[in-house]
Amino acid sequence: MGENERRMSAGEWFLPDDPELAAATLRRIELCARFNDAPAALVPERRDAILRELLGSVGEGVRIRSPFHCDFGRHIRIGDGTFVNFGAVFLDTAPITIGAHTQIGPNVQLLTPTHPLDPALRRAGWERGLPVTLGDNVWLGGGTIVCPGVTIGDDTVVGAGSVVVKDLPAGVLAVGNPARVVRSLGRAGTDPGLPDGDLPLTP
């Protein structure tokens, strides 16, 4: 492992313009292209095999709809029964961990890379990653953006189009930019769903 990859893996500032990282990026480009080009209805086993080669860990019954895009793939771990809709972008400079039975709407972005605020350092190309973690049974509405370093607790729902910049606890509904908790969802299995007139969410 080269110095830049070691720094990246440790969550330190690193320079992404590195031959080893370029090779890992090329691997991702090839695997993502194969996954996105494989017809889902005709060859599900082939798509599943590519996904398991691309990602760090994939549970049973995981479904990801094409197109799907990531930075490296190998830093992404997804639990059993999770569903990822069209157009997901998972930038895994740092680990992205997704729990079991989580629902991720279309065009959701999970973003771990961050850059210096200092303009000279940013121009020099420095970057680092902060992990993103989703608990079990989380639901992210379509177009949700989860920013670097954020953890979302089990059973939490995030409304469509929200931008999550801070951790969210378990079992809440959060909406907006930046996302704010608007109410508790109660104990698992006791909430009947959103009543008429509540904020619509995109699955």
N, C-alpha and C positions, 0 to 999 in steps of 0.2 A: 504494500500500500504506500503510495507516494505521500509527500507532506501535505499537499492540498486536500487530498482525499481524507487523510487522517484528521486534518483540521475540520473539514466539513462534517465528518462523522462525530466529532466531539462537540459540535455546535459552536465552533470558533469561527472567526472571520477567515475566509479563504478566497483564493483567486480561481474562478471557474474555468479560466482559459488554461487548461492543463491536459496533456495527452492522455492520461489515465481516465480522467473524467470525460474526455471526448470519446474514448472507446466505449465507456458505459452509456453515453448518450446515443452512440451509433447502434448499440445493442437494443436500446429502447425504441429507437426509430424503426428498426427492422421488425421487432416483435409487435409494436403497436400497429404497424402497417398490415402485418399478417392477420392480426386479430380483427381489425376494422374492415378488412376486405373479405373475411370469411362469412358466407351467408349463414345467418343465425339459424334459420329454419332447416337448413339442409345438413349442416355438419356441426351440431352442438358439441359433440365430443372433441372435435378438432379445436374449436374455439376455447373450450375449457382447458385443453392441454396447453395452448398458447398462453392463456391467462396465468396458469400455474408456473409456466416458465418465466413470464414477465414479472410477476409480483413476488414479494417476499414470502407471503403466506396467504392462502385462500381457503376458507372454510367450505363445508359441504353446502350445496344448494345456493351458492352465490351466483347472481345473475347481473351481468353488466351489458348494457346496450351500446352498440356502436353509434357514433364515434366516441372513443375513449382516448384521453391523452394524459401523459404523465411525464415527469422529468427523468427518472431512473427506473421506477417500478419496484425495484428490489427493497425499497424502504417502506413499502405499503403492505399493511396486514389487514385482512378483512375477515370478520367472523361469520359463522354459519348463517345461512338464510338471508343475507343482506342483498338488497336490490339497488342497482345504480342505473338511473335512466339516461337517456340520450345526452351527449355533449358534455360529459363530466371532464373536468380538468383538475388533476391531482398533482400538484408540484411538490415532489417529495425530496427536496434537498435534505430535509430532516425527516424523521419517521412520521408517517401518517398511520394511525391505528383506528380502525373502525370496528365497533362491537358487532354482536350477533343481532340479526333481525332488524337491522336499520334500513330505513327507506330514504333514498337520496333522489330528489327530483331532477328534472332536466336542467342542463346548463349550470349545475352546481360547481363551485370552485373551492377546493381545499388547498390553501396556499401556505407553504412553510418558508419560502425564501424572504429575506429582508435585506435592505441595503443601508449604508451609512447616510445619515442626514448631512454630514459634512460633504460639501460639493467636490472637494479635491479627492477625498477617499472614494466617493462614488464614481468619479471619472476614472480613477485608477482601477475600478472593476471589483472592489471588495464586496463580498456577500457572505451571509451566514443563514442557517436555517433554524427555526424554532418549531418543535413538534406540534402537530395537530392531533387531537384525540377525540373521538366520538364514542360515547358509551353504547350500551345495548338498547335496542328498540327506539333509537333516535329517529325523528322524521325531519328532514330538511326540505322545505318547499322549493319549487323551481327558482333558479337564479340566485339562490343563497350563496354568499361569499363568506368563507371562514378564514380569518386572517392568522398570520403566524403566531404560534404559542398558545392558541386557544384550546380549552377543553370544554366539551359539552357533556353534561351528565346523562345518565340513563333516563329513558322515557321522555326526554324533552323534545318539544316541537318548535321549529323555527319557521316563521311565516315566509311565504314566497317573496323574493327580492330583498331579503334582509342582509345586512352586513354585520357579521359577528366579530367584534374587536376585543371582547373580554370573555372570560370564562362564564358559562351558564351552569347553574346547578341542575340537579336531577328533577324531573317531574314538573317542568314549567312550560308555559307558552311564551315565546319571545318573538318580537316583531320589530321592524324598523331599521333605520340607518342613522346611528349605530343601533343594533338590536338591544331592546330592553325587555325585561320580564314584565308581562301584563297580568298574568295570573298563574296560580298553581293548577296543576291538572289532577291533583289528588292521588290516591293510591292506585297502583296498577290494577286494571280490571274493574274499576268502579266509575270511571268517567264515561258517560254515554256518548260523547262526541261533541262537536261544535253545534250549538243551537242556531236556529235561523237568525240572521242578522249579524253573526259573528264574522270575524275576518276570514275570507276564503283563502284556502291554502292550495298550492299546486302539488299533486303527488309526484 
